[in-house]
Amino acid sequence: MDFKYTLDNLSIRKTTEADLDFVIAAENAEENAPHVVQWSREQHIAAFHNEDILHVILEADGRAVGYTILAGRREANRAIELRRIVIVEKGRGFGKAAIRLFKKLAFEELNAHRLWLDVREYNKKARELYLKMGFVEEGLIRDCILLDNAFVSHYIMSILEHEYRKDS
């Protein structure tokens, strides 16, 4: 797939090792850390080289405003996972624009049948955004992650290709 990919005021490009300081700072930022798993540099680099994973930087007006990891590009069931989306400039509409962009990418470029994600139970703002963007809650995976000595539950949410096409 060729890059750069753009929709509205947001574009994505493949993440490089030169972006890793930004990526790690973004996922460790106080407003993001409770919602995403923190990876080491080595884990991010391994993702760059995994053909099943698309690790990208989100840019607006030529500056990085976040990053995303998509997985399942080679998945036989055509199920793409929106594994991680991290935005550093909150309240500017970049999250909503990113979801629109990744739905378009998944269904129109990657030939997905299903785009899915999991979101921590307490992340109500993200859950509400995903619901507004057409995702459906499929269920709750109870106490699935041990985080700071406490178990956290995750909602599984998805949107299917025909639901995307109906709303596009």
Beta strands, then each sheet from edge to edge (+ up, - down):
strand 1: 5-7
strand 2: 10-14
strand 3: 53-60
strand 4: 63-71
strand 5: 79-87
strand 6: 114-120
strand 7: 136-147
strand 8: 150-160
sheet 1: 1+ 2- 3+ 4- 5+ 6+ 8- 7+
end
